[in-house]
Amino acid sequence: MKNRPLLIIAFAGAIILWAAYHSLGGIEGIRADPYMSLAVFAITLLICVPVFWFRYRRMQREPIYEAVPEPAPDAALDILLDNTPIVIVSSRLKMLVLLVVLVLAIVVSAAMVWTQPGVCRVGGMVVTAPFFGFALLIGLIRLVLLERLEITPEGLRLFSFGRSRFWPWGEIRDLTLIRARGAFSWISGITFNRFSAEQHAAGPARVVLRPTWRMASDKLADLLNRARLRWSSPLASTYVPVKKSFAHYAPMVLTWLFACGMLYLLMVRPCG
């Protein structure tokens, strides 16, 4: 069994956590012993290794990225493309749902920071308040100033935060649906890779469109694929993939740092 070592690590870590929890009098007892709290923090991170490995293996069996298939005959969409520009606006209801989820996440995170004693509480609030405030401000702006997609024969234009980004159809490749899998399965976004005449072209190498549009995500992806095939320039066959920059990985790195920091405050409580 190839995954037996990972299973042993996971079960051993879980048993150690259970024994520490009961022998030291719960979470407060663990926090009271600085060495034990650090050990529990390390074991928790260690358990994450097999968990994410099994998640990775499941993603290999059930990929979260689904390539948009070749367009099937659809007279309605073809007629829609004959009447450009096509403007698609984000759904205010979907944006409101995302804002509510964001507020709940902020409340839970703020409560975790507020339970810290002394300097950790003040320092934690000082560090996290700008992050929470910025995230809430972005959510409110997106709720009031709805994003807009514009499809024209020249390319795809996205209007967001009072500015626009434009991609010619020749730059858009590998249209893909991002499917979240769990107890339920739903489309969590549309993504495409950028190709250009220059490898170091300005802008992101991979663009992600959120699933907040008034049109269903799978139908929108099909429409974009039809537009790309219809209007892509013959010169696009000579384009090369745009090279990824550090900014491509920055959101993931910041998310992991924030999650590990919150776990550290919860388990270790370094100030008390």
SELUM-748851 format. One line per field, with one value per residue: x, y, z of N, C-alpha, C in turn. Coordinates in nm, 4 decimals. Layout:
<nodes>
n_c1: X	...
n_c2: Y	...
n_c3: Z	...
ca_c1: X	...
ca_c2: Y	...
ca_c3: Z	...
c_c1: X	...
c_c2: Y	...
c_c3: Z	...
</nodes>
This chain:
<nodes>
n_c1: 0.0846	0.0843	0.0338	0.0629	0.2702	0.1969	-0.0576	0.0064	0.1512	-0.0529	-0.2460	-0.0846	-0.0165	-0.2742	-0.3431	-0.1490	-0.2209	-0.4775	-0.4105	-0.2521	-0.4402	-0.6255	-0.4655	-0.3474	-0.5506	-0.7249	-0.7555	-0.6676	-0.4854	-0.2888	-0.2011	-0.0860	0.1588	0.4488	0.6291	0.4829	0.2694	0.3930	0.4784	0.2332	0.1356	0.3236	0.2746	0.0130	0.0499	0.2015	0.0171	-0.1333	0.0036	-0.0418	-0.3183	-0.3464	-0.2116	-0.3788	-0.5919	-0.4780	-0.4381	-0.7034	-0.7792	-0.6395	-0.7802	-1.0362	-1.0404	-1.0195	-1.0087	-1.1661	-1.1552	-1.3001	-1.5308	-1.5249	-1.7281	-2.0702	-2.3329	-2.5313	-2.7786	-2.8849	-2.6739	-2.4979	-2.6431	-2.6440	-2.3738	-2.3645	-2.4612	-2.2958	-2.1604	-2.1523	-2.2717	-2.2153	-2.3172	-2.2193	-2.3864	-2.5830	-2.6991	-2.5437	-2.3014	-2.3737	-2.4155	-2.1521	-2.0369	-2.1620	-2.0613	-1.7926	-1.8050	-1.8830	-1.6545	-1.4681	-1.5698	-1.5382	-1.2553	-1.1732	-1.2769	-1.1148	-0.8698	-0.9342	-0.9626	-0.7083	-0.4537	-0.3460	-0.0681	-0.0741	-0.3405	-0.3809	-0.1742	-0.2444	-0.4952	-0.4155	-0.2563	-0.4290	-0.6598	-0.6321	-0.6203	-0.8702	-1.0392	-0.9725	-1.0478	-1.3239	-1.3938	-1.3342	-1.5241	-1.7632	-1.7362	-1.7436	-2.0018	-2.1504	-2.0416	-2.0818	-1.9110	-1.8247	-1.8441	-1.7362	-1.7937	-1.6511	-1.5778	-1.3073	-1.1950	-1.1915	-1.3155	-1.2787	-1.4424	-1.3679	-1.3565	-1.3528	-1.1686	-1.0393	-0.9586	-0.8123	-0.8179	-0.7075	-0.8581	-0.6740	-0.4901	-0.6106	-0.6256	-0.6841	-0.9344	-1.0992	-1.3011	-1.3297	-1.3876	-1.5298	-1.5035	-1.6629	-1.8823	-2.0782	-2.0797	-1.9684	-1.9330	-1.6625	-1.5334	-1.3962	-1.1235	-0.8377	-0.5422	-0.2844	-0.1486	0.1109	0.2855	0.5234	0.7124	0.7410	0.5225	0.3209	0.1057	-0.1078	-0.0245	-0.2166	-0.5597	-0.8402	-1.1847	-1.4439	-1.7291	-1.9622	-2.1420	-2.4388	-2.5065	-2.4976	-2.2038	-2.0942	-2.2254	-2.1381	-1.8619	-1.8711	-1.9708	-1.7581	-1.5603	-1.6623	-1.6556	-1.3799	-1.2863	-1.4108	-1.3137	-1.0380	-0.7067	-0.5141	-0.2422	-0.2109	-0.1272	0.1439	0.2046	0.3441	0.3384	0.2635	0.4954	0.4882	0.4799	0.6057	0.3876	0.1790	0.1797	0.1564	-0.1048	-0.1710	0.0467	0.0197	-0.2285	-0.1712	0.0183	-0.1414	-0.3323	-0.1669	-0.0669	-0.2995	-0.3601	-0.1353	-0.1710	-0.4039	-0.3361	-0.0862	-0.0715	0.1227	0.1548	0.0526
n_c2: -0.1192	0.2015	0.4434	0.3923	0.4842	0.7571	0.7356	0.6219	0.8323	1.0255	0.9008	0.8545	1.1169	1.2153	1.0575	1.1399	1.4109	1.3766	1.2475	1.4480	1.6499	1.5453	1.4725	1.7085	1.8741	1.9876	2.2495	2.4844	2.3902	2.2899	2.5260	2.6470	2.5285	2.6085	2.4569	2.2272	2.3411	2.4406	2.1964	2.0707	2.2451	2.1974	1.9242	1.9377	2.0740	1.8759	1.6690	1.7788	1.7204	1.4429	1.4753	1.6758	1.5420	1.3236	1.4727	1.5802	1.3481	1.2784	1.4906	1.4244	1.2017	1.3070	1.5681	1.9191	2.1039	2.1518	2.1201	2.3373	2.2082	2.1434	2.3602	2.2751	2.2568	2.5424	2.7428	2.9663	3.0812	3.1388	3.3302	3.5234	3.5995	3.7252	3.9713	4.1929	4.4599	4.2223	4.2446	4.1468	4.1401	4.1271	3.9389	4.0890	3.9595	3.7242	3.8466	3.9586	3.7308	3.6297	3.8409	3.8188	3.5704	3.6444	3.8356	3.6714	3.5070	3.7012	3.7759	3.5376	3.5083	3.7490	3.7078	3.4979	3.6308	3.8229	3.6764	3.6414	3.7116	4.0254	4.1765	4.0290	4.0374	4.3110	4.3542	4.1615	4.2562	4.5010	4.4154	4.2517	4.4049	4.6021	4.4201	4.2854	4.5081	4.6006	4.3803	4.3782	4.6276	4.5930	4.3953	4.5415	4.7419	4.5868	4.5015	4.7324	4.8650	4.6954	4.4347	4.4012	4.2296	4.2516	4.1451	4.1492	4.1541	4.2129	4.1339	4.0342	4.2225	4.3310	4.5067	4.6431	4.7703	5.0351	5.0368	4.8977	4.5870	4.4321	4.1651	4.0383	3.8004	3.6240	3.5947	3.4427	3.1272	2.7773	2.7623	2.7015	2.5361	2.5830	2.3572	2.3164	2.0622	1.8528	1.7772	1.8696	1.9643	2.2321	2.4996	2.7069	2.9071	3.0542	3.0066	3.1058	3.0628	3.2916	3.3752	3.5236	3.7437	3.8003	3.6539	3.7689	3.9410	4.2134	4.1925	3.9331	3.5805	3.3920	3.4109	3.4563	3.4326	3.5174	3.3233	3.4899	3.5968	3.6981	3.5212	3.1677	2.9908	2.7758	2.8119	3.0676	3.0203	2.8527	3.0345	3.2197	3.0547	2.9984	3.2567	3.3000	3.1041	3.1950	3.4567	3.4677	3.5672	3.4707	3.4967	3.4224	3.1637	3.1677	3.2608	3.2588	3.1059	3.3308	3.4209	3.3203	3.5320	3.6392	3.7561	3.5961	3.3853	3.5106	3.5611	3.2992	3.2438	3.4465	3.3760	3.1262	3.2065	3.3694	3.1814	2.9990	3.1726	3.2384	2.9848	2.9451	3.1451	3.0476	2.7869	2.8082	3.0493	3.2733	3.4891	3.4371
n_c3: 0.0000	-0.1077	0.0266	0.2958	0.4847	0.5093	0.6178	0.8646	0.9805	0.9977	1.1704	1.3990	1.4690	1.5267	1.7496	1.9355	1.9629	2.0735	2.3179	2.4386	2.4633	2.6500	2.8694	2.9535	3.0243	2.8310	2.5758	2.7013	2.8880	2.7195	2.6007	2.8217	2.8611	2.7113	2.5528	2.4929	2.3564	2.1256	2.0222	1.9701	1.7764	1.5728	1.5242	1.4328	1.1894	1.0675	1.0374	0.8394	0.6079	0.5078	0.4747	0.2757	0.0774	0.0179	-0.0716	-0.2980	-0.4499	-0.4928	-0.6518	-0.8781	-0.9618	-0.9859	-1.1542	-1.0833	-1.2752	-1.5739	-1.9106	-2.1463	-2.3692	-2.7278	-2.9225	-2.9559	-3.2050	-3.1742	-3.2204	-3.0898	-2.9396	-3.1474	-3.2883	-3.0926	-3.0905	-3.3308	-3.2840	-3.1704	-2.9596	-2.6879	-2.3696	-2.0442	-1.7163	-1.3721	-1.1144	-0.8689	-0.6543	-0.6226	-0.5563	-0.3136	-0.1564	-0.1460	-0.0059	0.2432	0.3288	0.3481	0.5554	0.7708	0.7894	0.8643	1.1147	1.2640	1.2520	1.3740	1.6290	1.7186	1.7357	1.9290	2.1617	2.2496	2.4952	2.6404	2.4883	2.2525	2.1735	2.1147	1.9280	1.7374	1.6476	1.5409	1.3293	1.1761	1.1322	0.9158	0.6996	0.7194	0.6927	0.4353	0.2763	0.3270	0.2234	-0.0487	-0.1087	-0.0711	-0.2652	-0.4977	-0.4784	-0.5133	-0.7433	-1.0051	-1.1761	-1.5249	-1.8304	-2.1644	-2.4829	-2.7930	-3.1507	-3.1556	-2.9124	-2.5622	-2.2965	-1.9657	-1.7178	-1.4160	-1.0882	-1.1774	-1.3821	-1.6894	-1.8467	-2.1260	-2.3578	-2.6552	-2.8797	-2.9825	-2.7786	-2.5888	-2.4566	-2.3904	-2.2432	-1.9416	-1.7002	-1.3539	-1.1093	-0.8012	-0.5635	-0.3316	-0.0715	-0.2313	-0.5783	-0.7705	-1.0078	-0.9734	-1.1035	-1.4087	-1.6169	-1.8128	-2.0117	-2.1058	-2.4187	-2.6118	-2.8409	-2.7241	-2.4659	-2.2156	-2.1738	-2.0547	-1.7665	-1.6202	-1.6457	-1.6332	-1.6276	-1.4206	-1.4031	-1.1920	-1.0694	-1.0827	-1.2565	-1.4351	-1.6275	-1.6589	-1.5575	-1.7126	-1.9541	-2.0200	-2.0508	-2.2744	-2.4606	-2.4715	-2.5759	-2.8294	-2.9380	-2.9367	-3.1183	-3.3469	-3.3974	-3.3577	-3.4424	-3.7331	-3.6886	-3.4292	-3.4006	-3.3858	-3.1395	-2.8035	-2.4728	-2.2048	-1.9592	-1.6177	-1.3310	-1.0040	-0.8858	-0.9592	-0.7793	-0.5370	-0.4026	-0.3080	-0.1387	0.0572	0.1626	0.2824	0.4746	0.6372	0.7301	0.8694	1.0625	1.2116	1.3106	1.4684	1.6665	1.7838	1.8811	2.0112	2.1518	2.2170	2.3882	2.6349
ca_c1: 0.0000	0.1761	0.0057	0.0660	0.3452	0.1199	-0.1647	0.0676	0.1796	-0.1784	-0.3046	0.0038	-0.0359	-0.4063	-0.3384	-0.0699	-0.3045	-0.5837	-0.3507	-0.2129	-0.5620	-0.6887	-0.3741	-0.3106	-0.6681	-0.7876	-0.6772	-0.6018	-0.3695	-0.1851	-0.1467	-0.0091	0.2936	0.4976	0.6895	0.3767	0.1898	0.4695	0.4760	0.0996	0.1312	0.4029	0.2054	-0.1031	0.1002	0.2454	-0.1024	-0.1832	0.0736	-0.1205	-0.4506	-0.3355	-0.1703	-0.4985	-0.6690	-0.4111	-0.4675	-0.8420	-0.7844	-0.5925	-0.8887	-1.1486	-0.9761	-1.1026	-1.0047	-1.2328	-1.1406	-1.4254	-1.5329	-1.5496	-1.8688	-2.1713	-2.4235	-2.6259	-2.8212	-2.9094	-2.5451	-2.4429	-2.7157	-2.5969	-2.2443	-2.3853	-2.5087	-2.1971	-2.0967	-2.2332	-2.2348	-2.2609	-2.2945	-2.2197	-2.5120	-2.5763	-2.7354	-2.4261	-2.2028	-2.4217	-2.3877	-2.0085	-2.0079	-2.2070	-1.9611	-1.6724	-1.8290	-1.8790	-1.5141	-1.4021	-1.6169	-1.4723	-1.1123	-1.1587	-1.3036	-0.9955	-0.7674	-0.9801	-0.9471	-0.5690	-0.4295	-0.2462	-0.0056	-0.1151	-0.4710	-0.3626	-0.0942	-0.3223	-0.5969	-0.3470	-0.2081	-0.5368	-0.7660	-0.6230	-0.6536	-1.0148	-1.1029	-0.9513	-1.1314	-1.4632	-1.4098	-1.3380	-1.6545	-1.8672	-1.7194	-1.7921	-2.1470	-2.2081	-1.9957	-2.0801	-1.8169	-1.8896	-1.7692	-1.7808	-1.7442	-1.6531	-1.4923	-1.1656	-1.1458	-1.2698	-1.2810	-1.3339	-1.4494	-1.3693	-1.2981	-1.3352	-1.0679	-1.0700	-0.8504	-0.8523	-0.7404	-0.7477	-0.8935	-0.5537	-0.4164	-0.6883	-0.6124	-0.7102	-1.0482	-1.1188	-1.3909	-1.2773	-1.4992	-1.5071	-1.5571	-1.6766	-2.0129	-2.1464	-1.9895	-2.0179	-1.8309	-1.6160	-1.4657	-1.3531	-0.9858	-0.7719	-0.4009	-0.2553	-0.0379	0.1431	0.4017	0.6396	0.6968	0.7356	0.4210	0.2656	-0.0199	-0.0994	-0.0144	-0.3398	-0.6701	-0.9521	-1.3107	-1.5268	-1.8591	-2.0624	-2.2122	-2.5818	-2.5125	-2.4364	-2.0605	-2.0655	-2.2753	-2.0475	-1.7379	-1.9000	-1.9821	-1.6232	-1.4878	-1.7137	-1.6025	-1.2362	-1.2681	-1.4621	-1.2454	-0.8951	-0.6236	-0.4252	-0.1090	-0.2083	-0.0607	0.2868	0.2210	0.4020	0.2749	0.3170	0.5649	0.4308	0.5629	0.5827	0.2528	0.0874	0.1773	0.1441	-0.2270	-0.1644	0.1450	-0.0394	-0.3346	-0.1099	0.0766	-0.2498	-0.3903	-0.0709	-0.0606	-0.4183	-0.3446	-0.0327	-0.2323	-0.5025	-0.2781	0.0314	-0.0971	0.2575	0.1570	-0.0114
ca_c2: 0.0000	0.3125	0.5541	0.3469	0.5754	0.8787	0.7000	0.6035	0.9672	1.0922	0.8383	0.8795	1.2556	1.2303	0.9948	1.2277	1.5269	1.3335	1.2235	1.5765	1.7246	1.4901	1.4672	1.8435	1.9524	2.0602	2.3456	2.5798	2.3230	2.2846	2.6613	2.6844	2.4724	2.6608	2.3519	2.1409	2.4147	2.4387	2.0593	2.0475	2.3238	2.1256	1.7992	1.9753	2.0973	1.7476	1.5949	1.8389	1.6627	1.3365	1.5250	1.7412	1.4420	1.2521	1.5679	1.5890	1.2258	1.2855	1.5845	1.3535	1.1149	1.3935	1.6988	2.0373	2.1823	2.0833	2.1950	2.3677	2.1245	2.2086	2.4033	2.1998	2.3497	2.6135	2.8584	3.0817	3.1451	3.1932	3.4547	3.6193	3.6504	3.8099	4.1022	4.2444	4.3960	4.1512	4.2921	4.0570	4.2073	4.0355	3.9302	4.1529	3.8594	3.6408	3.9275	3.9740	3.6044	3.6261	3.9393	3.7620	3.4696	3.7176	3.8952	3.5628	3.4685	3.8080	3.7681	3.4230	3.5378	3.8553	3.6482	3.4229	3.7269	3.8931	3.5906	3.6393	3.8025	4.1316	4.2323	3.9522	4.0859	4.4422	4.3366	4.0863	4.3428	4.6012	4.3511	4.1952	4.5016	4.6525	4.3122	4.2680	4.6278	4.6052	4.2763	4.4226	4.7392	4.5354	4.3309	4.6444	4.8066	4.4944	4.4933	4.8568	4.8823	4.5600	4.4070	4.3885	4.1688	4.2978	4.0577	4.2120	4.0792	4.2407	4.0624	4.0311	4.3331	4.3201	4.6318	4.6118	4.8755	5.1581	5.0240	4.7882	4.5044	4.3841	4.0538	3.9953	3.6582	3.5452	3.5722	3.3573	2.9847	2.6785	2.7982	2.5920	2.5554	2.5406	2.2927	2.2843	1.9297	1.8219	1.7133	1.9131	2.0067	2.3501	2.5708	2.8183	3.0075	3.0268	3.0526	3.0815	3.0997	3.3960	3.3600	3.6536	3.7437	3.8089	3.5697	3.8534	4.0428	4.2685	4.1326	3.7964	3.4698	3.3143	3.4989	3.3851	3.5064	3.4615	3.2723	3.5811	3.6610	3.6654	3.4044	3.0489	2.9862	2.6837	2.8740	3.1787	2.9622	2.8062	3.1535	3.2728	2.9637	3.0223	3.3849	3.2826	3.0292	3.2724	3.5830	3.4631	3.6038	3.3633	3.5145	3.3677	3.0332	3.1892	3.3158	3.1709	3.1310	3.4385	3.3644	3.3542	3.6122	3.6134	3.8012	3.4848	3.2998	3.5919	3.5376	3.1706	3.2558	3.5284	3.2976	3.0267	3.2764	3.4122	3.0631	2.9478	3.2691	3.2215	2.8571	2.9669	3.2188	2.9632	2.6720	2.8377	3.1664	3.3073	3.5981	3.4037
ca_c3: 0.0000	-0.1253	0.1176	0.4349	0.5729	0.5359	0.7102	0.9965	1.0315	1.0332	1.2900	1.5129	1.5085	1.5887	1.8826	2.0215	1.9927	2.1660	2.4489	2.4962	2.4977	2.7709	2.9836	2.9968	3.0622	2.7214	2.4981	2.7899	2.9448	2.6156	2.5855	2.9407	2.8481	2.5820	2.4707	2.4432	2.2577	2.0006	1.9708	1.9134	1.6531	1.4725	1.4894	1.3508	1.0535	1.0130	0.9959	0.7152	0.4924	0.4441	0.4361	0.1460	-0.0210	-0.0256	-0.1505	-0.4282	-0.5240	-0.5375	-0.7632	-0.9966	-1.0075	-1.0224	-1.1731	-1.0596	-1.3981	-1.6849	-2.0351	-2.2148	-2.4902	-2.8563	-2.9279	-3.0298	-3.2726	-3.0875	-3.3003	-3.0031	-2.9089	-3.2712	-3.3142	-2.9920	-3.1342	-3.4484	-3.2382	-3.0747	-2.8447	-2.5889	-2.2362	-1.9374	-1.5880	-1.2583	-1.0402	-0.7374	-0.5535	-0.5986	-0.4855	-0.1763	-0.0870	-0.1197	0.0978	0.3708	0.3662	0.3885	0.6872	0.8691	0.8063	0.9397	1.2531	1.3279	1.2671	1.4738	1.7603	1.7563	1.7768	2.0488	2.2795	2.2904	2.6074	2.6403	2.3687	2.1347	2.1287	2.0519	1.8072	1.6389	1.5881	1.4587	1.2070	1.0940	1.1011	0.7778	0.6074	0.7237	0.6383	0.2901	0.2160	0.3345	0.1298	-0.1835	-0.1247	-0.0848	-0.3958	-0.6013	-0.4679	-0.5646	-0.8814	-1.0590	-1.2839	-1.6549	-1.9410	-2.2964	-2.5890	-2.9250	-3.2448	-3.1304	-2.7957	-2.4383	-2.2077	-1.8310	-1.6440	-1.2730	-1.0049	-1.2525	-1.4877	-1.7815	-1.8993	-2.2578	-2.4123	-2.7899	-2.8837	-3.0099	-2.6540	-2.4988	-2.4869	-2.2843	-2.1580	-1.8475	-1.5871	-1.2234	-1.0407	-0.6597	-0.5332	-0.1899	-0.0587	-0.3522	-0.6834	-0.8390	-1.0841	-0.8919	-1.1834	-1.5456	-1.6312	-1.9410	-2.0203	-2.2038	-2.5127	-2.6701	-2.9297	-2.6363	-2.3476	-2.0967	-2.1936	-1.9312	-1.7232	-1.5666	-1.7404	-1.6210	-1.5866	-1.3582	-1.3950	-1.0846	-1.1162	-1.0270	-1.3667	-1.4479	-1.7147	-1.5984	-1.5890	-1.8228	-2.0777	-2.0507	-2.1023	-2.4107	-2.5448	-2.4911	-2.6642	-2.9650	-2.9839	-2.9609	-3.2424	-3.4596	-3.4238	-3.3290	-3.5569	-3.7812	-3.6311	-3.2935	-3.4009	-3.3591	-3.0043	-2.7008	-2.3420	-2.1219	-1.8441	-1.4876	-1.2423	-0.8615	-0.8515	-0.9830	-0.6606	-0.4160	-0.3242	-0.2396	-0.0303	0.1629	0.2264	0.3692	0.5889	0.7254	0.7940	0.9681	1.1714	1.2950	1.3809	1.5706	1.7767	1.8507	1.9487	2.0915	2.2368	2.2624	2.4857	2.7611
c_c1: 0.0885	0.1564	0.0132	0.1492	0.2682	0.0053	-0.1105	0.0974	0.0521	-0.2384	-0.2176	-0.0116	-0.1680	-0.4085	-0.2611	-0.1513	-0.4139	-0.5281	-0.3109	-0.3349	-0.6202	-0.5955	-0.3389	-0.4310	-0.7238	-0.6962	-0.6050	-0.4788	-0.2552	-0.1201	-0.0562	0.1343	0.3508	0.5579	0.5832	0.2926	0.2616	0.4690	0.3420	0.0845	0.2057	0.3335	0.0844	-0.0611	0.1435	0.1268	-0.1569	-0.1186	-0.0050	-0.2590	-0.4453	-0.2882	-0.2910	-0.5885	-0.6102	-0.4410	-0.6110	-0.8557	-0.7338	-0.7018	-1.0080	-1.0948	-1.0731	-1.1021	-1.0628	-1.2223	-1.2777	-1.4283	-1.5538	-1.6973	-1.9551	-2.2637	-2.5245	-2.6640	-2.8366	-2.7791	-2.4817	-2.5113	-2.6709	-2.4643	-2.2565	-2.4266	-2.4146	-2.2060	-2.1976	-2.1833	-2.2983	-2.2198	-2.2976	-2.3512	-2.4959	-2.6104	-2.6155	-2.3185	-2.2432	-2.3949	-2.2397	-1.9705	-2.0486	-2.1077	-1.8334	-1.6887	-1.8242	-1.7350	-1.4384	-1.4416	-1.5466	-1.3240	-1.0891	-1.1820	-1.1821	-0.8852	-0.8054	-0.9634	-0.8024	-0.5461	-0.3309	-0.2002	-0.0507	-0.2501	-0.4554	-0.2854	-0.1691	-0.4263	-0.5329	-0.3037	-0.3231	-0.6437	-0.7537	-0.6602	-0.8053	-1.0865	-1.0908	-1.0404	-1.2779	-1.4897	-1.4195	-1.4733	-1.7666	-1.8581	-1.7735	-1.9433	-2.2137	-2.1724	-1.9776	-1.9798	-1.8938	-1.7938	-1.8266	-1.7129	-1.7619	-1.5687	-1.3427	-1.1109	-1.2422	-1.2219	-1.3531	-1.3271	-1.4643	-1.2983	-1.2673	-1.2275	-1.1017	-0.9423	-0.8999	-0.7584	-0.7918	-0.7738	-0.7720	-0.4722	-0.4844	-0.6786	-0.6565	-0.8203	-1.0871	-1.2184	-1.3223	-1.3946	-1.4586	-1.5761	-1.5546	-1.8038	-2.0995	-2.0402	-2.0499	-1.9009	-1.7912	-1.5376	-1.4364	-1.2121	-0.9350	-0.6266	-0.3832	-0.1346	-0.0142	0.2629	0.5312	0.6137	0.6794	0.6365	0.3654	0.1340	-0.0026	-0.0905	-0.1413	-0.4476	-0.7837	-1.0724	-1.3977	-1.6630	-1.9748	-2.1465	-2.3578	-2.6038	-2.4440	-2.2922	-2.0293	-2.1123	-2.1862	-1.9167	-1.7564	-1.9079	-1.8443	-1.5428	-1.5334	-1.6574	-1.4544	-1.2119	-1.3125	-1.3701	-1.0946	-0.8143	-0.5389	-0.2842	-0.0969	-0.1366	0.0888	0.3120	0.2784	0.3350	0.3441	0.3775	0.5023	0.5310	0.5324	0.4415	0.1492	0.0723	0.1513	0.0148	-0.2230	-0.0691	0.0870	-0.1498	-0.2781	-0.0468	-0.0298	-0.3091	-0.2968	-0.0589	-0.1788	-0.4102	-0.2422	-0.0902	-0.3277	-0.4376	-0.1673	0.0058	0.0349	0.2631	0.0961	-0.0055
c_c2: 0.1247	0.4214	0.5144	0.4384	0.7026	0.8513	0.6829	0.7398	1.0346	1.0339	0.8621	1.0224	1.2788	1.1716	1.0834	1.3518	1.4914	1.3124	1.3551	1.6559	1.6761	1.4929	1.6059	1.9314	2.0395	2.1628	2.4449	2.5179	2.3139	2.4217	2.7000	2.6336	2.5150	2.5532	2.2599	2.2117	2.4199	2.2997	2.0284	2.1230	2.2514	1.9973	1.8281	2.0009	1.9670	1.6653	1.6496	1.7767	1.5479	1.3825	1.5879	1.6440	1.3648	1.3434	1.5803	1.4664	1.2251	1.3810	1.5198	1.2633	1.1971	1.5351	1.8141	2.1288	2.0999	2.1703	2.2172	2.2900	2.2062	2.2429	2.3088	2.2993	2.4097	2.7435	2.9830	3.1556	3.2047	3.3242	3.5630	3.6809	3.7394	3.9515	4.1545	4.3971	4.3284	4.1929	4.2005	4.1184	4.1035	4.0450	3.9940	4.0538	3.7710	3.7182	3.9470	3.8472	3.5948	3.7241	3.8872	3.6565	3.5365	3.7766	3.7879	3.5181	3.5734	3.8017	3.6544	3.4524	3.6451	3.8012	3.5693	3.5172	3.7921	3.8088	3.5845	3.7403	3.9136	4.1804	4.1602	4.0013	4.2181	4.4281	4.2637	4.1716	4.4481	4.5410	4.3084	4.2961	4.5601	4.5465	4.2919	4.3870	4.6357	4.5027	4.3181	4.5362	4.6889	4.4700	4.4313	4.7141	4.7171	4.4782	4.6156	4.8774	4.7448	4.5474	4.3813	4.3263	4.2197	4.2122	4.1277	4.1290	4.1014	4.1615	4.0710	4.1430	4.3147	4.4567	4.5977	4.7226	5.0017	5.1530	4.9030	4.7157	4.4393	4.2732	4.0229	3.8450	3.5703	3.5146	3.4708	3.2121	2.9019	2.7243	2.6778	2.6322	2.5058	2.4850	2.2585	2.1520	1.9077	1.7419	1.7482	1.9575	2.1272	2.4172	2.6954	2.9219	2.9594	3.0823	3.0276	3.1265	3.2054	3.3583	3.4972	3.6392	3.7498	3.7288	3.6523	3.9686	4.0885	4.2004	3.9892	3.6924	3.3865	3.4040	3.4135	3.4789	3.4402	3.4182	3.3589	3.6484	3.6179	3.5477	3.2875	3.0336	2.8936	2.7415	2.9901	3.1264	2.9137	2.9251	3.2129	3.1848	2.9806	3.1523	3.3736	3.2113	3.1094	3.3878	3.5802	3.4901	3.4851	3.3744	3.4530	3.2331	3.0453	3.2393	3.2108	3.2015	3.2459	3.3775	3.4127	3.4340	3.5771	3.6528	3.6905	3.3984	3.3776	3.5667	3.4063	3.1775	3.3349	3.4537	3.1958	3.0923	3.3193	3.2930	3.0069	3.0427	3.2567	3.0910	2.8696	3.0404	3.1314	2.8548	2.7090	2.9484	3.2162	3.4162	3.5591	3.2560
c_c3: 0.0000	-0.0202	0.2649	0.5247	0.6064	0.6323	0.8525	1.0603	1.0798	1.1610	1.4139	1.5630	1.5776	1.7296	1.9802	2.0600	2.0926	2.3064	2.5158	2.5421	2.6302	2.8917	3.0370	3.0292	2.9517	2.6569	2.5868	2.8554	2.8460	2.5998	2.7021	2.9356	2.7127	2.4929	2.4112	2.3377	2.1231	1.9377	1.9056	1.7821	1.5405	1.4283	1.4019	1.2064	0.9871	0.9633	0.8639	0.5916	0.4296	0.4001	0.2974	0.0383	-0.0736	-0.1082	-0.2909	-0.5129	-0.5736	-0.6554	-0.8913	-1.0528	-1.0585	-1.0392	-1.1463	-1.1821	-1.5124	-1.8098	-2.0987	-2.3457	-2.6164	-2.8695	-3.0112	-3.0998	-3.1764	-3.1580	-3.2141	-2.9720	-3.0335	-3.3080	-3.2176	-3.0347	-3.2574	-3.4104	-3.1288	-3.0687	-2.7522	-2.4508	-2.1318	-1.8043	-1.4765	-1.1824	-0.9024	-0.6263	-0.5206	-0.5223	-0.3398	-0.0958	-0.0518	-0.0089	0.2354	0.4200	0.4149	0.5279	0.7959	0.8956	0.8879	1.0868	1.3275	1.3525	1.3731	1.6143	1.8091	1.8046	1.9095	2.1754	2.3277	2.4029	2.5716	2.5053	2.2428	2.0823	2.0542	1.9215	1.6975	1.5697	1.4975	1.3248	1.1158	1.0542	0.9599	0.6742	0.6004	0.6592	0.4874	0.2200	0.2154	0.2368	-0.0136	-0.2096	-0.1452	-0.2209	-0.5064	-0.5954	-0.5291	-0.7119	-0.9438	-1.1738	-1.4137	-1.7551	-2.0722	-2.4031	-2.7227	-3.0205	-3.2206	-3.0117	-2.6787	-2.3478	-2.0742	-1.7635	-1.4957	-1.1974	-1.0847	-1.3582	-1.5737	-1.8211	-2.0277	-2.3031	-2.5528	-2.7907	-2.9113	-2.8850	-2.5638	-2.5442	-2.3654	-2.1887	-2.0726	-1.7398	-1.4603	-1.1437	-0.8978	-0.6292	-0.3829	-0.1733	-0.1795	-0.4527	-0.7542	-0.9100	-1.0067	-0.9725	-1.3247	-1.5592	-1.7730	-1.9305	-2.1281	-2.2879	-2.5765	-2.7631	-2.8497	-2.5094	-2.2211	-2.1163	-2.0594	-1.8969	-1.6785	-1.6772	-1.7415	-1.5634	-1.5326	-1.3522	-1.2889	-1.1381	-1.0673	-1.1348	-1.3717	-1.5419	-1.6439	-1.6474	-1.7062	-1.9562	-2.1193	-2.1086	-2.2460	-2.5061	-2.5739	-2.5861	-2.8090	-3.0219	-3.0180	-3.0937	-3.3640	-3.4962	-3.3966	-3.4561	-3.6020	-3.7236	-3.4927	-3.2875	-3.3721	-3.2170	-2.9092	-2.5669	-2.2675	-1.9953	-1.7137	-1.4058	-1.0974	-0.8207	-0.8717	-0.8576	-0.5316	-0.3380	-0.2468	-0.1207	0.0864	0.2369	0.3236	0.4920	0.6880	0.8003	0.9012	1.0873	1.2661	1.3733	1.4936	1.6918	1.8549	1.9348	2.0480	2.1935	2.2964	2.3696	2.6208	2.7904
</nodes>
